[in-house]
Amino acid sequence: MSQTKRPHSELADEFVIGLLDSVEQAEAEKLLETNAGFAALVEGSRRRFSELDDTVEPQELPADMWSRISGGLDDTAGDAAPQTDTAPETVVPFARPEKSARPRALIVTTAASLAASLILAIALTWNVMTTVEPKVVAVLLNDDGQPVAMIEGTEDNRTLVTMLGDTEVPAGQVLQLWTKPDPDGPPVSVGVFDTPQKTTLSAPALPSPETDQLYEITFEQPGGSPTGLPTGPILGKGFTRQPN
Amino acid sequence: MSTTCPQTRRAPNRFQRNNIRQAINCSRHALFYLSAISGLPNKIGAHRLATTLQTPAGSQLAQQLELCAQGDKAALREILETEGPKMLGVARRLLQQKELAEDALQDTLILIWRKAHQFDARRGAAKPWIYAVLRNRCLSILRSDAREIATEDDRLELRVETDRVDDAWKNLGHDSELKKCLEGLQEEKRTAVLMSYVLGCTHGEIAGRLQAPLGTTKTWLRRGLAALRECMS
Protein backbone atom coordinates (compact mmCIF):
# COMPACT_ATOMS: atom_id res chain seq x y z
CA MET A 1 0.00 0.00 0.00
CA SER A 2 2.49 2.54 1.14
CA GLN A 3 5.67 3.19 -0.77
CA THR A 4 7.09 5.57 1.77
CA LYS A 5 9.05 4.31 4.69
CA ARG A 6 9.21 7.72 6.25
CA PRO A 7 7.85 8.66 9.65
CA HIS A 8 4.37 10.11 9.48
CA SER A 9 5.51 13.21 11.34
CA GLU A 10 7.98 13.98 8.57
CA LEU A 11 5.44 13.28 5.88
CA ALA A 12 2.90 15.53 7.62
CA ASP A 13 5.28 18.50 7.76
CA GLU A 14 6.26 18.20 4.13
CA PHE A 15 2.62 17.76 3.17
CA VAL A 16 1.65 20.96 4.96
CA ILE A 17 4.53 22.92 3.44
CA GLY A 18 3.97 21.44 -0.01
CA LEU A 19 7.25 19.60 -0.50
CA LEU A 20 6.00 16.14 -1.41
CA ASP A 21 6.31 14.60 -4.85
CA SER A 22 3.12 13.44 -6.50
CA VAL A 23 3.35 9.86 -5.22
CA GLU A 24 3.87 10.91 -1.63
CA GLN A 25 1.29 13.64 -1.98
CA ALA A 26 -1.34 11.12 -3.02
CA GLU A 27 -0.30 8.88 -0.16
CA ALA A 28 -0.55 11.72 2.35
CA GLU A 29 -3.98 12.73 1.08
CA LYS A 30 -5.16 9.17 1.53
CA LEU A 31 -3.64 8.96 5.00
CA LEU A 32 -5.32 12.20 5.97
CA GLU A 33 -8.67 10.63 5.26
CA THR A 34 -8.01 7.27 6.83
CA ASN A 35 -5.53 7.75 9.63
CA ALA A 36 -6.57 9.91 12.57
CA GLY A 37 -3.03 9.93 13.90
CA PHE A 38 -1.73 11.37 10.65
CA ALA A 39 -4.53 13.91 10.52
CA ALA A 40 -3.52 15.04 14.01
CA LEU A 41 0.09 15.41 12.88
CA VAL A 42 -1.03 17.55 9.95
CA GLU A 43 -3.08 19.74 12.26
CA GLY A 44 -0.09 20.11 14.59
CA SER A 45 2.14 21.06 11.70
CA ARG A 46 -0.30 23.67 10.38
CA ARG A 47 -0.41 25.23 13.82
CA ARG A 48 3.36 25.31 14.10
CA PHE A 49 3.79 27.18 10.84
CA SER A 50 0.73 29.41 11.09
CA GLU A 51 2.84 32.02 12.88
CA LEU A 52 4.58 32.63 9.57
CA ASP A 53 1.24 33.41 7.96
CA ASP A 54 0.78 36.10 10.59
CA THR A 55 3.95 37.87 9.50
CA VAL A 56 2.55 39.23 6.23
CA GLU A 57 1.46 42.77 5.68
CA PRO A 58 -2.34 42.76 5.18
CA GLN A 59 -3.32 43.92 1.71
CA GLU A 60 -6.26 46.03 0.78
CA LEU A 61 -8.97 44.02 -0.89
CA PRO A 62 -10.06 45.15 -4.35
CA ALA A 63 -13.48 46.76 -4.19
CA ASP A 64 -15.09 44.11 -6.36
CA MET A 65 -13.67 41.13 -4.47
CA TRP A 66 -16.96 40.12 -2.89
CA SER A 67 -18.89 40.33 -6.13
CA ARG A 68 -16.23 38.23 -7.84
CA ILE A 69 -16.57 35.61 -5.13
CA SER A 70 -20.34 35.63 -4.84
CA GLY A 71 -20.59 35.17 -8.60
CA GLY A 72 -18.83 31.85 -8.22
CA LEU A 73 -20.91 30.46 -5.37
CA ASP A 74 -23.31 27.61 -5.87
CA ASP A 75 -26.78 28.45 -4.72
CA THR A 76 -27.02 25.24 -2.82
CA ALA A 77 -24.10 25.64 -0.52
CA GLY A 78 -22.51 23.57 2.12
CA ASP A 79 -23.93 20.15 2.76
CA ALA A 80 -25.54 19.62 -0.59
CA ALA A 81 -22.98 21.43 -2.67
CA PRO A 82 -21.72 19.34 -5.53
CA GLN A 83 -17.98 18.84 -5.39
CA THR A 84 -17.19 20.39 -8.69
CA ASP A 85 -13.86 21.87 -7.82
CA THR A 86 -10.87 20.18 -9.25
CA ALA A 87 -8.41 21.31 -6.64
CA PRO A 88 -6.68 18.45 -4.89
CA GLU A 89 -8.58 17.29 -1.84
CA THR A 90 -5.96 18.09 0.70
CA VAL A 91 -7.81 19.79 3.45
CA VAL A 92 -9.05 17.93 6.49
CA PRO A 93 -11.37 15.64 4.64
CA PHE A 94 -11.69 13.37 7.66
CA ALA A 95 -14.27 15.62 9.26
CA ARG A 96 -17.96 14.99 9.32
CA PRO A 97 -19.39 12.36 7.05
CA GLU A 98 -20.88 14.06 4.08
CA LYS A 99 -24.59 14.36 4.33
CA SER A 100 -25.19 13.10 0.86
CA ALA A 101 -28.41 13.79 -0.91
CA ARG A 102 -27.95 10.49 -2.70
CA PRO A 103 -29.03 7.68 -0.36
CA ARG A 104 -28.51 5.02 -2.96
CA ALA A 105 -24.91 6.03 -3.55
CA LEU A 106 -24.46 6.05 0.19
CA ILE A 107 -25.78 2.51 0.54
CA VAL A 108 -23.52 1.27 -2.23
CA THR A 109 -20.55 3.02 -0.66
CA THR A 110 -21.40 1.68 2.78
CA ALA A 111 -21.79 -1.85 1.48
CA ALA A 112 -18.53 -1.59 -0.40
CA SER A 113 -16.65 -0.27 2.60
CA LEU A 114 -18.18 -2.90 4.85
CA ALA A 115 -17.08 -5.59 2.45
CA ALA A 116 -13.65 -4.04 2.26
CA SER A 117 -13.36 -3.86 6.05
CA LEU A 118 -14.49 -7.44 6.35
CA ILE A 119 -11.89 -8.61 3.89
CA LEU A 120 -9.29 -6.50 5.64
CA ALA A 121 -10.33 -7.90 9.02
CA ILE A 122 -10.09 -11.46 7.75
CA ALA A 123 -6.77 -10.76 6.11
CA LEU A 124 -5.41 -9.14 9.24
CA THR A 125 -6.64 -11.91 11.51
CA TRP A 126 -5.28 -14.46 9.11
CA ASN A 127 -1.97 -12.71 9.10
CA VAL A 128 -1.89 -12.34 12.83
CA MET A 129 -2.94 -15.91 13.45
CA THR A 130 -0.56 -17.40 10.95
CA THR A 131 2.48 -15.23 11.10
CA VAL A 132 2.94 -13.93 14.59
CA GLU A 133 6.66 -13.86 14.31
CA PRO A 134 7.36 -10.71 16.21
CA LYS A 135 10.67 -9.13 15.51
CA VAL A 136 10.52 -7.32 18.82
CA VAL A 137 8.43 -7.51 21.98
CA ALA A 138 7.94 -4.85 24.64
CA VAL A 139 6.09 -5.00 27.92
CA LEU A 140 4.81 -1.58 28.88
CA LEU A 141 4.83 -0.79 32.58
CA ASN A 142 2.86 1.84 34.42
CA ASP A 143 4.28 4.21 37.02
CA ASP A 144 3.92 1.53 39.67
CA GLY A 145 6.02 -0.86 37.62
CA GLN A 146 3.00 -3.05 36.82
CA PRO A 147 2.71 -4.47 33.28
CA VAL A 148 -0.21 -2.89 31.42
CA ALA A 149 0.32 -3.91 27.81
CA MET A 150 2.39 -6.14 25.58
CA ILE A 151 3.57 -4.88 22.20
CA GLU A 152 4.65 -7.23 19.46
CA GLY A 153 6.10 -5.57 16.39
CA THR A 154 6.70 -7.37 13.13
CA GLU A 155 9.31 -6.68 10.50
CA ASP A 156 6.70 -5.03 8.26
CA ASN A 157 5.52 -2.87 11.11
CA ARG A 158 2.29 -4.44 12.10
CA THR A 159 1.94 -4.02 15.80
CA LEU A 160 -0.09 -6.35 17.97
CA VAL A 161 -1.14 -4.68 21.20
CA THR A 162 -2.32 -6.97 23.99
CA MET A 163 -3.66 -5.11 27.00
CA LEU A 164 -2.81 -6.83 30.29
CA GLY A 165 -5.09 -6.70 33.31
CA ASP A 166 -7.94 -4.22 33.53
CA THR A 167 -7.42 -0.87 31.91
CA GLU A 168 -9.98 1.78 32.59
CA VAL A 169 -10.22 4.22 29.74
CA PRO A 170 -11.75 7.50 30.97
CA ALA A 171 -15.02 8.33 29.24
CA GLY A 172 -14.55 10.25 26.00
CA GLN A 173 -10.92 9.24 25.65
CA VAL A 174 -9.05 6.76 23.49
CA LEU A 175 -5.73 5.00 23.73
CA GLN A 176 -2.90 5.97 21.45
CA LEU A 177 0.28 3.99 20.93
CA TRP A 178 3.50 5.87 20.27
CA THR A 179 7.01 4.88 19.45
CA LYS A 180 10.37 6.51 18.90
CA PRO A 181 11.98 4.95 15.83
CA ASP A 182 14.73 7.50 16.26
CA PRO A 183 15.79 7.59 19.93
CA ASP A 184 16.61 11.27 19.64
CA GLY A 185 13.59 12.13 17.56
CA PRO A 186 10.06 12.91 18.62
CA PRO A 187 7.55 10.17 19.38
CA VAL A 188 5.40 9.22 16.41
CA SER A 189 1.96 7.73 16.49
CA VAL A 190 1.54 4.05 15.68
CA GLY A 191 -2.21 4.22 15.94
CA VAL A 192 -5.30 4.98 17.98
CA PHE A 193 -7.60 2.37 19.53
CA ASP A 194 -10.49 2.60 21.88
CA THR A 195 -11.11 -0.84 23.27
CA PRO A 196 -8.62 -2.08 25.84
CA GLN A 197 -8.06 -5.50 24.36
CA LYS A 198 -6.04 -7.16 21.62
CA THR A 199 -5.60 -4.77 18.71
CA THR A 200 -3.50 -4.87 15.60
CA LEU A 201 -2.21 -1.54 14.37
CA SER A 202 -0.55 -1.03 11.07
CA ALA A 203 1.83 1.82 10.43
CA PRO A 204 3.52 0.99 7.15
CA ALA A 205 5.19 4.37 6.90
CA LEU A 206 7.23 3.81 10.04
CA PRO A 207 10.60 2.09 9.91
CA SER A 208 10.72 -1.51 11.06
CA PRO A 209 10.94 -1.71 14.88
CA GLU A 210 14.32 -2.29 16.48
CA THR A 211 15.54 -3.57 19.80
CA ASP A 212 15.55 -0.95 22.58
CA GLN A 213 12.91 1.12 20.86
CA LEU A 214 10.59 3.03 23.18
CA TYR A 215 6.85 2.40 23.03
CA GLU A 216 4.26 4.13 25.14
CA ILE A 217 0.48 4.36 25.39
CA THR A 218 -1.24 7.59 26.34
CA PHE A 219 -4.85 8.59 26.87
CA GLU A 220 -5.92 11.05 24.22
CA GLN A 221 -9.04 12.71 22.95
CA PRO A 222 -11.11 10.89 20.31
CA GLY A 223 -9.23 10.70 17.06
CA GLY A 224 -5.90 10.90 18.84
CA SER A 225 -3.67 13.67 20.06
CA PRO A 226 -4.53 16.98 18.40
CA THR A 227 -0.91 18.07 18.27
CA GLY A 228 0.55 14.93 16.74
CA LEU A 229 2.58 14.39 19.88
CA PRO A 230 1.53 12.74 23.13
CA THR A 231 -0.52 15.15 25.23
CA GLY A 232 -2.48 12.92 27.59
CA PRO A 233 -1.39 11.00 30.70
CA ILE A 234 0.85 7.99 30.08
CA LEU A 235 -0.70 4.60 30.70
CA GLY A 236 2.57 2.72 30.39
CA LYS A 237 5.86 2.58 28.58
CA GLY A 238 8.64 0.14 27.83
CA PHE A 239 11.53 -0.74 25.55
CA THR A 240 11.57 -3.51 22.98
CA ARG A 241 13.60 -6.67 23.27
CA GLN A 242 14.25 -9.37 20.73
CA PRO A 243 12.37 -12.61 21.45
CA ASN A 244 14.56 -15.72 21.41
CA MET B 1 13.88 32.02 -14.11
CA SER B 2 10.47 33.09 -13.05
CA THR B 3 9.76 35.93 -10.73
CA THR B 4 9.14 33.44 -7.98
CA CYS B 5 10.15 29.82 -7.94
CA PRO B 6 10.47 28.24 -11.35
CA GLN B 7 8.98 24.87 -12.00
CA THR B 8 12.04 22.75 -11.65
CA ARG B 9 9.92 19.70 -10.90
CA ARG B 10 9.52 19.19 -14.59
CA ALA B 11 12.62 18.55 -16.58
CA PRO B 12 13.82 22.00 -17.50
CA ASN B 13 13.92 22.84 -21.15
CA ARG B 14 17.03 24.18 -22.78
CA PHE B 15 16.13 27.75 -22.11
CA GLN B 16 15.48 27.07 -18.44
CA ARG B 17 18.64 24.99 -18.14
CA ASN B 18 20.64 27.93 -19.37
CA ASN B 19 19.02 30.19 -16.85
CA ILE B 20 19.62 27.74 -14.06
CA ARG B 21 23.23 27.43 -15.08
CA GLN B 22 23.57 31.18 -15.04
CA ALA B 23 22.22 31.27 -11.52
CA ILE B 24 24.58 28.55 -10.43
CA ASN B 25 27.50 30.28 -12.05
CA CYS B 26 26.85 33.39 -10.07
CA SER B 27 28.42 32.23 -6.87
CA ARG B 28 27.34 35.27 -4.92
CA HIS B 29 23.75 34.22 -4.83
CA ALA B 30 24.03 31.55 -2.21
CA LEU B 31 26.22 33.62 0.03
CA PHE B 32 23.86 36.49 -0.40
CA TYR B 33 21.01 34.31 0.71
CA LEU B 34 22.70 32.97 3.77
CA SER B 35 24.04 36.31 4.89
CA ALA B 36 20.71 37.98 4.31
CA ILE B 37 18.91 35.63 6.62
CA SER B 38 21.55 34.85 9.19
CA GLY B 39 22.54 37.28 11.87
CA LEU B 40 19.39 39.23 11.35
CA PRO B 41 18.89 42.03 13.78
CA ASN B 42 16.44 41.13 16.44
CA LYS B 43 14.36 44.21 15.96
CA ILE B 44 10.82 43.22 15.76
CA GLY B 45 8.44 44.44 13.14
CA ALA B 46 5.33 46.04 14.54
CA HIS B 47 2.84 44.06 16.48
CA ARG B 48 2.21 40.46 15.86
CA LEU B 49 -0.95 38.61 16.54
CA ALA B 50 -0.54 35.45 18.49
CA THR B 51 -2.02 32.66 16.49
CA THR B 52 -5.69 32.75 17.19
CA LEU B 53 -6.43 29.13 17.72
CA GLN B 54 -8.64 28.92 20.76
CA THR B 55 -9.27 32.62 21.01
CA PRO B 56 -12.67 34.24 20.47
CA ALA B 57 -11.53 35.22 16.97
CA GLY B 58 -10.70 31.58 16.24
CA SER B 59 -14.02 30.29 17.49
CA GLN B 60 -15.80 33.04 15.60
CA LEU B 61 -14.21 31.76 12.41
CA ALA B 62 -15.37 28.25 13.28
CA GLN B 63 -18.91 29.53 13.69
CA GLN B 64 -18.73 31.36 10.39
CA LEU B 65 -17.60 28.16 8.69
CA GLU B 66 -20.53 26.30 10.17
CA LEU B 67 -22.88 28.97 8.89
CA CYS B 68 -21.28 28.70 5.45
CA ALA B 69 -21.98 24.98 5.51
CA GLN B 70 -25.61 25.87 6.09
CA GLY B 71 -25.62 28.14 3.07
CA ASP B 72 -25.21 31.51 4.78
CA LYS B 73 -23.39 33.73 2.30
CA ALA B 74 -23.17 36.60 4.80
CA ALA B 75 -20.90 34.41 6.94
CA LEU B 76 -18.54 33.91 4.00
CA ARG B 77 -18.49 37.63 3.45
CA GLU B 78 -17.56 38.13 7.10
CA ILE B 79 -14.65 35.72 6.66
CA LEU B 80 -13.55 37.74 3.64
CA GLU B 81 -13.78 40.98 5.59
CA THR B 82 -11.96 39.78 8.70
CA GLU B 83 -9.33 37.45 7.24
CA GLY B 84 -9.29 38.56 3.59
CA PRO B 85 -6.63 41.28 3.84
CA LYS B 86 -4.20 38.99 5.59
CA MET B 87 -5.03 36.10 3.29
CA LEU B 88 -4.31 38.37 0.35
CA GLY B 89 -0.98 39.22 1.99
CA VAL B 90 -0.09 35.52 2.22
CA ALA B 91 -1.11 35.02 -1.41
CA ARG B 92 0.95 38.02 -2.50
CA ARG B 93 4.00 36.74 -0.68
CA LEU B 94 3.74 33.37 -2.40
CA LEU B 95 2.63 34.48 -5.84
CA GLN B 96 4.14 37.97 -6.07
CA GLN B 97 1.83 39.22 -8.80
CA LYS B 98 -1.15 41.19 -7.59
CA GLU B 99 -3.63 39.75 -10.08
CA LEU B 100 -2.59 36.18 -9.39
CA ALA B 101 -2.88 36.75 -5.66
CA GLU B 102 -6.37 38.19 -6.05
CA ASP B 103 -7.39 35.25 -8.22
CA ALA B 104 -6.05 32.90 -5.57
CA LEU B 105 -8.04 34.65 -2.84
CA GLN B 106 -11.19 34.53 -4.93
CA ASP B 107 -10.74 30.81 -5.66
CA THR B 108 -9.97 30.14 -2.01
CA LEU B 109 -13.13 31.77 -0.70
CA ILE B 110 -15.19 29.77 -3.20
CA LEU B 111 -13.39 26.59 -2.12
CA ILE B 112 -14.02 27.43 1.55
CA TRP B 113 -17.71 27.80 0.72
CA ARG B 114 -17.79 24.42 -1.00
CA LYS B 115 -15.72 22.60 1.60
CA ALA B 116 -17.17 24.26 4.71
CA HIS B 117 -19.20 21.15 5.52
CA GLN B 118 -15.95 19.21 5.81
CA PHE B 119 -14.66 21.44 8.57
CA ASP B 120 -15.08 19.94 12.02
CA ALA B 121 -14.17 22.13 14.97
CA ARG B 122 -13.63 19.06 17.14
CA ARG B 123 -10.81 17.96 14.85
CA GLY B 124 -8.92 21.17 14.43
CA ALA B 125 -8.98 24.93 14.56
CA ALA B 126 -10.66 27.04 11.90
CA LYS B 127 -7.81 29.37 11.11
CA PRO B 128 -5.19 26.79 10.12
CA TRP B 129 -7.89 25.07 8.07
CA ILE B 130 -8.70 28.23 6.12
CA TYR B 131 -5.04 29.05 5.55
CA ALA B 132 -4.38 25.49 4.40
CA VAL B 133 -7.03 25.89 1.68
CA LEU B 134 -5.35 29.16 0.70
CA ARG B 135 -1.85 27.71 0.71
CA ASN B 136 -2.89 24.73 -1.43
CA ARG B 137 -4.54 27.01 -3.94
CA CYS B 138 -1.52 29.32 -4.12
CA LEU B 139 0.92 26.44 -4.54
CA SER B 140 -1.25 24.97 -7.31
CA ILE B 141 -1.07 28.28 -9.12
CA LEU B 142 2.62 28.73 -8.38
CA ARG B 143 3.46 25.35 -9.84
CA SER B 144 0.93 25.21 -12.63
CA ASP B 145 2.09 24.99 -16.20
CA ALA B 146 0.06 28.06 -16.96
CA ARG B 147 2.54 30.32 -15.24
CA GLU B 148 4.84 32.03 -17.58
CA ILE B 149 8.55 31.84 -17.23
CA ALA B 150 9.68 35.40 -16.74
CA THR B 151 13.10 36.52 -17.79
CA GLU B 152 13.99 39.22 -15.31
CA ASP B 153 17.48 39.47 -14.05
CA ASP B 154 18.20 36.60 -11.70
CA ARG B 155 19.84 38.80 -9.17
CA LEU B 156 16.86 41.09 -8.95
CA GLU B 157 14.68 38.08 -8.44
CA LEU B 158 16.84 36.69 -5.68
CA ARG B 159 16.95 40.07 -4.02
CA VAL B 160 13.18 40.16 -3.88
CA GLU B 161 13.06 36.62 -2.56
CA THR B 162 15.53 37.29 0.22
CA ASP B 163 13.46 40.32 1.20
CA ARG B 164 10.37 38.19 1.48
CA VAL B 165 12.13 35.60 3.62
CA ASP B 166 13.85 38.29 5.63
CA ASP B 167 10.60 40.13 6.36
CA ALA B 168 8.84 36.97 7.49
CA TRP B 169 11.70 36.21 9.83
CA LYS B 170 11.84 39.72 11.26
CA ASN B 171 8.11 39.92 11.78
CA LEU B 172 7.98 36.82 13.93
CA GLY B 173 7.39 38.25 17.40
CA HIS B 174 9.82 38.19 20.31
CA ASP B 175 7.70 35.69 22.16
CA SER B 176 7.25 33.51 19.10
CA GLU B 177 7.99 29.89 19.89
CA LEU B 178 8.61 29.25 16.22
CA LYS B 179 11.19 32.03 16.14
CA LYS B 180 13.00 30.71 19.18
CA CYS B 181 13.09 27.25 17.70
CA LEU B 182 14.20 28.51 14.29
CA GLU B 183 16.97 30.45 15.98
CA GLY B 184 18.26 27.19 17.39
CA LEU B 185 18.70 25.73 13.91
CA GLN B 186 21.88 25.88 11.89
CA GLU B 187 21.77 28.67 9.36
CA GLU B 188 21.36 26.55 6.25
CA LYS B 189 18.58 24.50 7.80
CA ARG B 190 16.74 27.60 8.94
CA THR B 191 17.08 29.18 5.53
CA ALA B 192 15.84 26.06 3.77
CA VAL B 193 12.82 25.77 6.06
CA LEU B 194 11.91 29.44 5.68
CA MET B 195 12.28 29.33 1.91
CA SER B 196 10.06 26.28 1.66
CA TYR B 197 7.28 27.86 3.68
CA VAL B 198 7.53 31.54 2.88
CA LEU B 199 8.34 31.27 -0.83
CA GLY B 200 6.68 27.92 -1.49
CA CYS B 201 9.90 26.61 -3.05
CA THR B 202 10.41 22.96 -3.88
CA HIS B 203 13.50 20.98 -2.83
CA GLY B 204 15.02 21.55 -6.26
CA GLU B 205 14.36 25.27 -6.18
CA ILE B 206 15.93 25.63 -2.75
CA ALA B 207 18.95 23.58 -3.86
CA GLY B 208 19.32 25.90 -6.83
CA ARG B 209 19.09 29.05 -4.73
CA LEU B 210 21.53 27.83 -2.11
CA GLN B 211 23.77 26.12 -4.64
CA ALA B 212 23.77 22.93 -2.67
CA PRO B 213 23.33 19.37 -3.93
CA LEU B 214 19.71 18.23 -3.94
CA GLY B 215 20.39 15.44 -1.45
CA THR B 216 22.05 17.82 0.96
CA THR B 217 19.15 20.24 0.69
CA LYS B 218 16.66 17.49 1.41
CA THR B 219 18.66 16.48 4.46
CA TRP B 220 18.78 20.08 5.72
CA LEU B 221 15.05 20.38 5.39
CA ARG B 222 14.26 17.06 7.00
CA ARG B 223 16.57 17.66 9.91
CA GLY B 224 15.44 21.25 10.28
CA LEU B 225 11.80 20.22 10.34
CA ALA B 226 12.48 17.38 12.78
CA ALA B 227 14.30 19.76 15.11
CA LEU B 228 11.39 22.19 14.95
CA ARG B 229 8.89 19.45 15.77
CA GLU B 230 10.92 18.46 18.77
CA CYS B 231 11.58 22.01 19.88
CA MET B 232 7.93 23.01 19.65
CA SER B 233 6.50 19.87 21.22
Interface residues (C-beta under 8 A of the other chain):
Chain A: S9 E10 D13 E14 V16 I17 G18 L19 D21 A39 E43 S45 R46 R47 R48 F49 S50 E51 L52 D53 D54 T55 V56 E57 P58 Q59 E60 L61 P62 M65 W66 R68 I69 S70 G72 L73 D74 T76 A77 G78 D79 A81 Q83 T84 D85 A87 P88 T90 V91 V92 P93 F94 A95 R96 E98 K99 G185 P186 P222 G223 P226 T227 G228 L229
Chain B: R9 G45 R48 L49 T51 L53 C68 A69 Q70 G71 D72 K73 L76 R77 L80 G84 P85 K86 L88 G89 V90 R92 R93 A101 E102 L105 Q106 D107 L109 I110 L111 W113 R114 K115 A116 H117 Q118 F119 D120 R122 R123 G124 A125 K127 P128 W129 Y131 A132 V133 R135 N136 R137 L139 S140 D167 A168 W169 K170 N171 L172 G173 S176 E177 L178 K179 L194 S196 Y197 V198 G200 T202 H203 L221 R222 L225 A226 L228 R229 E230 M232 S233
